[in-house]
Amino acid sequence: MSCDFVALVRRRPDVHAVADGLIAMGEQLGLRGGEPGPSLLYDAQGRLLVAIEPPVQVSVQSEIGRLLGPEFAARVAVPVWWVDVRAIADLPDAERVARRFAEALAHWTGGTFHPDGAPDVPALSWKAAEMAEPEAEPSGFPGGVIGG
């Protein structure tokens, strides 16, 4: 069974930049794919470890509560960018890498991650903190926004 994390972040995340940062910090990973499809992280042997879905903006608090529970939703203010991070089952490092990615995403772009991230925190990247709020980009949802 796979292990899923959900990053809920303040700014539209640059998934490739965060993955590149993990690689620069010593993770032995390969990065493939990306929008419009998932970004994929592979180990040094070429095995798929983590699939990261493209970000989707969520602007309705009740949608977070419906999907992640009211207690977790109370910790997050909307709008946020929702990013699914899935570790592949039965690979030793997959869950660790997925958790590390979700933590890094929340750390640099502000926010938190489910199931056990810290409370909603501000962005620590000067670039993310100073960016103007981006317009929603096309995705699988009309207007690229859930509830917008």
Secondary structure, DSSP 8 states (H G I E B T S, - for coil): --EEEEEEESS---HHHHHHHHHHTT---EEEE-TTS-EEEE-TTS-EEEEE---EEE--HHHHHHHH-HHHHTT--SSEEEEEEEE-TT-TTHHHHHHHHHHHHHHHHSEEEETT--S-B---SHHHHHS--------SSGGGEE--
